[in-house]
Amino acid sequence: MKINILYFCLCCCLLTACVEDAPSTKVTEVQNTTKKKDEMVVLRDPVNIISSTGEDYPKTLQDIGFPVMPNSEVSNVGNTDIVNGTVVMQMETTNTIEQIKQFYKNELVSKGWMEKEANIYQGADGALSFQSDKYSARILILKDRVQDFRKVAVTLNKKVNPAEFEASRNQKK
């Protein structure tokens, strides 16, 4: 239940981030003698992606060798302690949705992860789901509605071992 709430909060944050970007974007039609009448000018700084080396990944992702996606920049990190259940990281990239999906499919499967069916949530443009013997990972992809880049949210969860869970419950009693 706690993991579902955290995952829901992450999705809400990502959707809010997309909505918050929109008001700061101004598109004006230029009508003067130096420009064509119907030419559109977008007034917004271009996206500048500084490729990650993985050093800015949460330590848990580094420790398990989670793949570093090329042409991506870590823009936000949530919880970083997998002992408490979840690691959350958000990135920005100029890679296409298909490039993002193909990268994670190739890299995670080659490291022994199995791809699972993934549901695409409202507001998301793509989703992937993987599991290993110890972890599950969800990857949500959102397109920026104004500029040509994607936001990628990675959520890593530690799998619950039923015997360990029951033993810890009994210790608390």
Protein Blocks (a to p, Z undefined) as FASTA:
>chain_A
ZZmmmmmmmmmmmmmmmmmmmmmpccdddddfkbcfklccdddddddddddehlmpcfkl
mmnopacdehiacfbdcdfbfknopacdddddfbdfklmmmmmmmmmmmnopacdddddd
ehiabdcddddfkbccdddddddfkbccddddddddddddfklmmmmmmmmZZ
